[in-house]
Amino acid sequence: MSSRVNPPIRSKYNKDEPDEVKNLRKLYATQLSTLKELFTEWSEEDLLFAIQEASGDLEVAIDRISEGHASQWGEVKGKKTKKPHSDRSTVTQPPLDKLPPAARNTGTSERSKACMY
């Protein structure tokens, strides 16, 4: 029988995580696992801070989250660039003599006249 060395256990948590979150994770491990099952859409960090606000009391934390008294912070993501909006006043139209005959109709149709009134 050969002995096999198990690979080191890798933490699924971010190594760059703040010390405060690491400490809360250690302190409230059992409460966190329960809250993760109940509030799957919440991040672990938000749940940890909710437990901390409840002084470690699981029931109080559950009540605060359920009643909307605990807040989620969410991740801050990079700025999104906005697409420039086309302003109709700055759009230039080609001269009428360059347009095909169907597009040259400068009069209003009966339908568009009805919509204007």
N, C-alpha and C positions, 0 to 999 in steps of 0.2 A: 504494500500500500504506500503510495507516494504522498508526501505532505504537500499541500498546495497553499501558497500564501495568498490571502485575500488582498485585492487591491485596496489602497487607502480609500476611506469613505470620503466622497466629495460632497461638500455642502451644496445644496441647491440654492442657497442664498447668495446674494451679491457680496463679494468680498469688499467692495467699496461702500457698503452699507454703513450709515452712521453708527457710531458706538451706542447711541441712545436706543436705536432700533434693535441692535444686537442684544443689549441688556434687557429690553422689554421682551424680546423673543425667548430669552432664557427664563425670565421671571414668570411669564404668563403662558408657558408652552401648552399646558392642559386646557386653559380657557380658549386659547387661540384655535386649537384643533376643533373644539365645539363650535365656535363662532364661524369658522371656515365652512363647516357643514351647513349651518343655518343661513349664512349670508354669502353665497358663492360669488355674487357679483362684486363684492367688496375686496379690495386689496388687503394683503396681510398687514401692511403697515397701518392702513386705516383702522383695521380691527384691533391692532395692538394699542393704538392711541385711544380707541374707544374703551378698551379694558382699563387702560391707565386712568382715563377720566373717571371711570367708575371705581377707582381704588382697588382694582382686582376682583371686584364682585361681578361674577358672571351674569347673574340674574339682572342686576342693574344695567350692565352693558347691553344685554339683549333688549331690555325695555327701552333704553335710550335710542338704540338703533331702530327698533320697530316703530317707535313713536316719532322718529325723525328729529330727535334731539342731538344725535351724533352726526358729525359731518364727514363726508368723503373729500379728500383733497385731490386725488387723481394726479396723473403725471403731467408735467409741463413739457410740451413738445415744441420743437422749433417753429418759428414763424412761417406761415404759409404766404407765398407770394400771391397777390391778387392779380387776376387777369384784368387788363385795362378794358373798361367798358367802352363800346363804341358810342360816341355821341352823334346822334343823327344830324345835329346842326353842323358838324365839321366834316361829314361825309360829302364828298363832291360827286356830282352826277356827271356822266359824260354828256357832251352836247347832243341835242336831239337828232341832228343830222348823222351822227355816228351810230345811233340805235337802229335795230331792225324795225321794219314797218309796224309790227304788232305792238312794239313797246313805245311807239311814238304817240299813241293816243293820249292827248293831253286833256281831253274832256273827262268828265266824271260819268260813270255808268249810272243807270237807273238805281241799281242796288246801293251804290255808295251814296247817292243822293238821299235815299230813304234812311240810311243809317245816320246821316248828318242831322236829321230833324227829329 
